[in-house]
Amino acid sequence: MTVSHAPPPPPGLSVAPEKSSAPIRTPPDLEAVVPASVRRSRLRSAPRWARRAVGPLLLLTLWQVFSATGVLDPDVLASPGTIARAGADLVADGTLPAAMGVSLQRVLLGLLLGGVVGTALALVSGLSRLGEDLVDATVQMLRTVPWVGLIPLFIIWLGIGEAPKVALIALGVAFHLYLNVYAGIRGVDAQLIEAGQSLGLGRWGLVRHVVLPGALPGAMTGLRYSLATAWLALVFGESINADAGIGFLMNQAREFFRTDVIVVCLVVYAFLGLTADVIVRILERLLLQWRPTFTGQ
């Protein structure tokens, strides 16, 4: 079988390429494909505070529109403008700052008392099996009792002054801190304990350098829950024959059907609770810098 090859052109002679009869097509204009990650990054280019403010601003806008069009009866719920004027009047005459000061004092006292008791019980129960046998069952039993239902007993035992209000806040705070600090202590990795023992750490050295730092994330979570419970307990506590505080303003406004003042007090409760949560978040960033966490995508 032979294969024939075309003879090469003689030297100095160039052969023109054959022209194609097919029409030449120009490539279409191409659009740049933007990856999904880049599109998401554009959405994230806006400041975070602006993105977080979209929801509340939209809610306020709808609220104002419904109030202006008469969908919301002012006797049922005052408009945002009316509420803002009521809040400004309460601030101007000093009523709201004084009430906030009284309520903050009650929360701080209850938080301090409940925090000390709850943390101490968690340390006793978490660091020792004997302490767990003596403490945990009792605390778990009391925790199942609705602490709001103890208000009548607190009134009988402590009277109608400041004591039952502070005790109610302290009780709610203590349970949250106990559960989270106890879980944080018992959640410390056993391998870290063994590593500390191999380095020559004694019992208290392990507690100081291994157990307590390992339980700190749980303690901060318990503190956040405790603050939320403290403000909730304050609302119930200030309904016990209060003569000052934000709850006292709400009770007065309820008697005169002042929905604007009631909403102002609720906004103050929310603002104080949000401020406390921001403070705890800052503490978490300062105290838990060693712990890498997932912050979202």
Salt bridges, closest charged atoms under 4 A:
GLU132 OE1 - ARG186 NH2 2.99
GLU162 OE1 - ARG106 NE 2.74
GLU238 OE2 - ARG106 NH1 2.82
ASP260 OD1 - ARG258 NE 3.01
ASP277 OD1 - ARG224 NE 3.05
ASP277 OD2 - ARG281 NE 3.02
